Amino acid sequence: MANELLRELGAYITKVRRDRKMSQQQLADLSGKMLNTISNIERGLTDPKAGTLVAIAKALRIPPQELILPFHNRILKESKLDLWMETVKLMHELDEEELQTAKRLLAALRKPH
């Protein structure tokens, strides 16, 4: 899933760059990054550091959060799904008595609505 997110982020950066009628070289120059770095990010091959995203956003004249917010909820959802799957795997290993104990523990953890 992370690779898919990186490709989507790269595609978004490419779109904004093209909307600005900017070449990859121009984006590299304005952001202070190497052309190869910009190319790899746009193709989803590199997981950029926060500072790199800030530099790219500044060069594109957009707020840095614009590069991250569209993916934030999706990342959270995927994290919850991973936790859910891990929990289900563990529960499959429990006997009936342990399952009932787990059910009581989960019910106790729930916040009142």
C-alpha positions in Angstrom: 0.0 0.0 0.0 2.8 2.4 0.8 4.1 2.1 -2.8 0.7 3.0 -4.1 0.6 6.1 -1.9 4.0 7.2 -3.1 2.9 6.8 -6.7 -0.2 8.9 -6.0 1.8 11.6 -4.2 4.3 11.6 -7.2 1.4 11.9 -9.6 0.0 14.8 -7.7 3.3 16.6 -7.6 3.6 16.0 -11.4 0.1 17.4 -12.0 0.8 20.6 -9.9 4.1 21.1 -11.6 2.6 20.7 -15.1 -0.3 23.0 -14.1 2.5 25.6 -13.3 4.0 24.9 -16.7 7.2 23.9 -15.0 9.8 21.3 -16.0 11.3 18.8 -13.6 14.6 20.7 -13.9 12.9 24.0 -13.0 11.3 22.3 -10.0 14.6 20.8 -9.0 16.3 24.2 -9.3 13.6 26.1 -7.3 13.5 23.4 -4.6 17.2 23.0 -4.3 16.9 19.2 -5.0 18.6 17.1 -7.6 16.7 16.4 -10.9 17.1 12.7 -10.2 15.4 13.2 -6.8 12.4 15.0 -8.4 12.1 12.4 -11.1 12.1 9.5 -8.5 9.6 11.2 -6.3 7.2 11.9 -9.2 7.5 8.3 -10.3 6.8 7.1 -6.8 10.2 5.4 -6.4 11.4 7.5 -3.5 9.8 8.1 -0.1 10.6 11.8 0.3 11.6 13.3 3.7 9.5 16.0 5.2 12.0 18.7 4.3 12.0 17.6 0.7 8.2 17.9 0.5 8.4 21.3 2.1 11.0 22.5 -0.4 8.9 21.1 -3.3 5.7 22.7 -2.0 7.5 26.0 -1.6 8.8 25.8 -5.2 5.3 24.9 -6.5 3.9 27.8 -4.4 1.5 25.6 -2.5 1.2 25.0 1.3 3.1 21.9 2.3 0.0 20.4 3.9 -1.5 20.3 0.4 0.9 17.5 -0.5 0.1 15.5 2.6 -3.5 16.0 3.6 -5.1 14.2 0.7 -3.3 11.0 1.9 -3.6 11.5 5.6 -7.0 9.8 6.1 -6.1 7.0 3.8 -2.9 6.3 5.7 -4.8 6.3 9.0 -7.5 3.9 7.5 -4.8 1.6 6.3 -3.1 1.6 9.7 -6.3 0.7 11.4 -6.9 -2.1 8.9 -3.4 -3.5 9.6 -4.2 -3.5 13.3 -7.6 -5.1 12.7 -6.1 -7.9 10.7 -3.4 -8.5 13.3 -6.1 -8.7 16.0 -8.2 -11.1 14.0 -5.2 -13.4 13.5 -4.5 -13.4 17.2 -8.1 -14.1 18.0 -8.1 -17.2 15.8 -5.6 -18.7 18.1 -7.7 -18.3 21.2 -9.9 -21.0 22.7 -13.5 -20.3 23.7 -12.8 -19.2 27.2 -10.0 -16.9 26.0 -12.3 -15.4 23.4 -14.9 -14.6 26.1 -12.2 -12.9 28.2 -11.1 -10.9 25.1 -14.7 -9.9 24.5 -15.1 -8.7 28.1 -11.8 -6.8 27.9 -12.8 -5.1 24.6 -16.2 -4.1 26.0 -14.5 -2.6 29.0 -12.2 -0.5 26.8 -15.0 1.0 24.8 -15.7 4.6 25.5 -19.3 5.3 26.6 -21.3 7.0 23.8 
